[in-house]
Amino acid sequence: MRPWTPEDASFMHRALRLALRGQGRVEPNPMVGCVIVREGRVIGEGWHRRFGGPHAEVEALRRCRSSPRGATVYVALEPCCHYGKTPPCTDALIAARVRRVVAALRDPNPAVAGRGLQRLRRAGVRVELGLLADEAGELNAPYLKLTRRRLPWLILKWAQSLDGKIATHTGDSKWISDAAARAHAHRTRGRVDAIIVGVHTVLRDDPRLTCRVARPRRIATRVVLDSRLRTPADAKLVRTSRRVPTWIFCRPDAPPARARRLERAGCVIRRVRAERDGLSLGDMLRTLGAAGMTNVLVEGGSRLLGAFFDQRLADELHIYVAPLLIGGQDALGPLHGIGAARIRDALRLKHAKWARLGDGWLVQVRLAPTVQSPARSRSRKSGN
């Protein structure tokens, strides 16, 4: 291992905290923070603030209070070495005559992929890689997944009672969560690229699927999985589709007249392969990934959540637990799919984070990566 010092780790932690400030504004780019240090003191720092804007290294160099010559640069991801929307960061660092660059992660983007580090080394800059790599990998896990697999990071979200119910036996569900939980869920909506529901949720709840508690960092595309295009023309999603992007996924043989009606209202119709009991979730996710969508939130209903769970397609869970008991054998649970046949087959959740939120709790879990490819997965009750 590299002989990194506690001071090195402290400065890299600072770079990672800065990087997080770009969440929801920089995607599909990675979140990157940069700290420039000379003689043990921070002389400049910055982060990638928005997609298409200056990268973190350039921001930090611009904000240096003194010359960066001979300084050490701590950066959350390998500096880029190609011309995109901005010039190469490697050229800016070389021109500034920094002495050392410490990067947490190699950038898997084929346009970079180690060449940025090589460019710095050839220019005489001392390069070190891997400091706080695990933390940096967790921070940019959605970017890494999209870059490597062309698939979005998938978050499943639901609100439930202490006894694991998301609705009563009559279907009543408003409101299980309190205002604090709903505000947190809206803020999540305001940073993701897409929000997915099944057509049953549209027919039952007529949702808007927008962020309404704060100014969103980005406008999420509303996605409806609707095999036969049953979404009503007067649904809120349809009536607002010219203001907020709305995609409806359907079967190849869905009624053309219904498709034309929804398209005239402003919706985008995406036809994907049909599988048993619904649409191909793998095809749908690949379509979102091809569009550069990095973070995607699934809000239900229970059959759709259960289908993603059964196929092990989710990367993260947001579970809002309310301090109430609903009861009833016919009351609805959040994952209405096949589920595990045996306890030993159940999905064990490790490193779950519990936080008090309003009168209840928020449980956030990152799921272990799966080797199963969506192309090989089988659809199960996708609720569409």
Residue pairs with C-beta under 8 A, 6 or more apart in sequence:
2 128
2 130
2 131
4 102
4 128
4 131
7 40
8 74
8 102
8 131
9 131
9 132
11 35
11 37
11 42
11 72
11 74
11 102
12 35
12 74
12 76
12 102
12 104
12 131
12 132
13 132
13 135
14 33
14 35
14 42
14 45
14 74
15 33
15 34
15 35
15 45
15 56
15 74
15 75
15 76
15 104
16 33
16 76
16 104
16 132
16 135
16 136
16 139
17 33
18 33
18 34
18 35
18 45
18 46
18 47
18 56
19 30
19 31
19 32
19 33
19 47
19 48
19 56
19 76
19 139
19 140
20 31
20 33
20 139
21 33
21 47
21 49
22 31
22 32
22 33
22 47
22 48
22 49
22 50
23 31
23 191
23 217
24 190
24 191
24 192
24 216
24 217
24 218
25 49
25 50
25 51
25 217
25 218
26 32
26 48
26 49
26 50
26 51
27 51
27 142
27 143
27 193
27 218
27 292
27 294
27 295
28 51
28 143
28 146
28 292
28 293
28 294
29 48
29 51
29 143
30 48
30 76
30 77
30 107
30 140
30 143
31 47
31 48
31 76
31 139
31 140
31 143
32 47
32 48
32 55
32 56
32 57
32 75
32 76
32 77
33 45
33 46
33 47
33 48
33 56
33 75
33 76
34 45
34 46
34 47
34 56
34 57
34 59
34 60
34 73
34 74
34 75
34 76
35 42
35 44
35 45
35 60
35 73
35 74
35 75
36 42
36 43
36 44
36 45
36 60
36 61
36 64
36 68
36 71
36 72
36 73
36 74
36 98
37 43
37 71
37 72
37 73
37 74
38 66
38 68
38 70
38 71
38 72
43 64
43 65
43 66
43 68
43 71
44 60
44 61
44 62
44 63
44 64
44 65
44 68
45 60
45 63
46 54
46 56
46 57
46 58
46 59
46 60
46 61
46 62
46 63
47 56
47 59
48 54
48 55
48 56
48 59
49 59
51 85
52 85
52 86
53 86
54 62
54 86
55 79
55 80
55 86
55 89
56 75
56 76
56 89
57 73
57 75
57 79
57 89
57 92
57 93
58 86
58 89
58 92
60 73
61 68
61 92
61 93
61 96
68 96
68 97
68 98
69 96
69 97
69 98
70 97
70 98
70 99
71 96
71 98
71 99
71 100
72 98
72 99
72 100
72 101
72 102
73 93
73 98
73 100
73 101
73 102
74 102
74 131
75 101
75 102
75 103
75 104
76 103
76 104
76 105
76 136
76 139
76 140
77 103
77 104
77 105
77 107
77 136
77 140
78 103
78 105
78 106
78 107
78 112
78 114
78 116
78 117
78 129
79 88
79 89
79 90
79 93
79 101
79 103
79 116
79 117
79 120
80 88
80 89
80 90
80 107
80 109
80 111
80 112
80 116
81 88
81 89
81 90
81 91
81 111
81 112
81 115
81 116
81 119
82 88
82 111
82 112
82 115
84 111
88 116
88 119
89 116
90 116
90 119
90 120
90 123
93 101
93 120
93 125
94 119
94 120
94 123
94 125
98 125
99 125
99 126
100 125
100 126
100 127
100 128
101 117
101 120
101 125
101 126
101 127
101 128
102 128
102 129
102 131
103 117
103 127
103 128
103 129
103 131
104 129
104 130
104 131
104 132
104 133
104 135
104 136
105 129
105 130
105 133
105 136
105 137
105 140
106 113
106 114
106 117
106 129
107 113
107 116
108 144
108 147
108 148
109 147
117 127
117 129
120 127
121 127
137 144
138 366
141 153
141 315
141 366
142 152
142 153
142 294
142 295
142 315
143 294
145 151
145 152
145 153
145 315
146 152
146 153
146 289
146 292
146 293
146 294
149 289
150 286
150 289
150 290
151 285
151 286
151 288
151 289
151 374
152 193
152 194
152 285
152 288
152 289
152 293
152 294
152 295
152 296
153 294
153 295
153 296
153 315
153 316
154 285
154 296
154 298
154 308
154 313
154 314
154 315
154 316
155 188
155 192
155 295
155 296
155 297
155 298
155 314
155 315
155 316
155 317
155 318
156 298
156 305
156 308
156 309
156 314
156 316
156 317
156 318
157 185
157 188
157 297
157 298
157 299
157 300
157 317
157 318
157 319
157 320
158 166
158 299
158 300
158 302
158 305
158 318
158 319
158 320
158 334
159 166
159 173
159 176
159 177
159 181
159 185
159 319
159 320
159 321
159 322
160 166
160 176
160 319
160 320
160 321
160 322
160 333
160 334
161 176
161 321
161 322
161 324
161 325
161 326
162 321
162 322
162 323
162 324
162 325
163 325
163 326
163 327
164 333
164 334
165 176
165 326
165 327
165 328
165 331
165 332
165 333
166 173
166 176
166 300
166 302
166 332
166 333
166 334
167 173
167 176
167 326
167 331
167 332
168 326
168 328
168 331
168 332
169 328
169 329
169 330
169 331
169 332
171 204
171 332
173 332
175 182
176 320
176 322
176 324
177 185
177 320
177 322
177 358
177 360
178 322
178 358
178 359
178 360
179 358
180 357
180 358
180 359
180 360
181 320
181 322
181 357
181 358
181 360
181 362
182 213
183 213
183 214
184 320
184 357
184 362
185 318
185 320
186 211
186 212
186 213
186 214
187 211
187 213
187 214
188 297
188 318
189 195
189 209
189 210
189 211
189 216
189 220
189 297
190 211
190 214
190 215
190 216
190 217
190 218
190 220
191 216
191 217
191 218
191 295
192 218
192 220
192 295
192 296
192 297
193 218
193 220
193 221
193 288
193 292
193 293
193 294
193 295
193 296
194 220
194 221
194 222
194 223
194 247
194 288
194 293
194 296
194 297
195 209
195 220
195 221
195 222
195 223
195 296
195 297
195 298
195 299
196 223
196 224
196 225
196 296
196 297
196 298
196 299
196 304
197 207
197 209
197 222
197 223
197 224
197 225
197 298
197 299
197 300
197 301
197 304
198 224
198 225
198 226
198 300
198 301
198 303
198 304
198 382
198 383
198 384
199 224
199 225
199 226
199 227
199 230
199 231
199 383
199 384
200 301
200 303
200 383
200 384
201 207
201 299
201 300
201 301
201 304
202 224
202 226
202 231
202 232
202 235
202 237
203 230
203 231
203 232
204 301
206 235
206 236
207 236
207 237
207 299
208 236
208 237
208 240
209 220
209 222
209 237
209 299
210 216
210 220
210 222
210 240
210 244
211 220
219 244
219 245
220 244
220 297
221 244
221 245
221 246
221 247
221 293
222 237
222 241
222 244
222 245
222 246
222 247
223 246
223 247
223 248
223 249
223 284
223 288
223 296
224 231
224 237
224 246
224 247
224 248
224 249
225 249
225 278
225 279
225 284
225 304
225 382
225 383
225 384
226 248
226 249
226 250
226 254
226 384
227 250
227 251
227 254
227 274
227 278
227 279
227 384
228 250
228 251
228 254
228 255
228 258
229 248
229 250
229 254
229 255
229 258
229 259
229 262
229 269
230 258
231 237
231 238
231 248
231 262
231 267
232 238
233 261
233 262
233 265
237 246
237 267
238 246
238 262
238 265
238 266
238 267
239 265
240 246
241 265
241 266
241 267
242 265
242 266
245 268
246 266
246 267
246 268
247 267
247 268
247 269
247 270
248 262
248 267
248 268
248 269
248 270
249 270
249 271
249 272
249 279
249 284
249 287
249 384
250 259
250 269
250 270
250 271
250 272
250 279
251 271
251 272
251 274
251 279
252 271
252 272
252 273
252 274
253 274
254 269
254 271
259 269
262 269
263 269
270 284
270 287
272 279
272 280
272 283
272 284
272 287
273 279
273 280
273 283
274 280
275 378
275 379
275 382
276 378
276 379
276 380
277 379
277 380
277 381
277 382
278 307
278 379
278 381
278 382
278 383
278 384
279 379
279 382
279 384
280 379
281 307
281 308
281 311
281 313
281 374
281 377
281 379
281 382
282 311
282 313
282 373
282 374
282 375
282 377
283 374
285 296
285 313
285 374
286 374
288 296
298 304
298 305
298 308
298 314
300 334
301 336
301 383
302 332
302 333
302 334
302 335
302 336
302 383
303 336
303 337
303 381
303 382
303 383
304 382
304 383
304 384
305 334
305 335
305 336
305 337
305 383
306 334
306 335
306 336
306 337
306 338
306 339
306 380
306 381
306 383
307 337
307 379
307 380
307 381
307 382
307 383
308 314
309 335
309 337
309 339
309 347
310 337
310 338
310 339
310 380
310 381
311 372
311 374
311 377
311 378
311 379
311 380
312 347
312 367
312 370
312 372
312 377
313 374
313 377
314 367
315 366
315 367
315 369
316 364
316 365
316 366
316 367
317 349
317 363
317 364
317 365
317 367
318 362
318 363
318 364
319 334
319 362
319 363
319 364
319 365
320 357
320 360
320 361
320 362
320 363
321 360
321 361
321 362
321 363
322 359
322 360
323 359
323 360
336 381
336 383
337 380
337 381
338 380
338 381
340 346
340 347
347 367
349 365
349 367
350 368
351 365
351 366
352 363
352 364
352 365
353 363
353 364
353 365
354 361
354 362
354 363
355 361
355 362
355 364
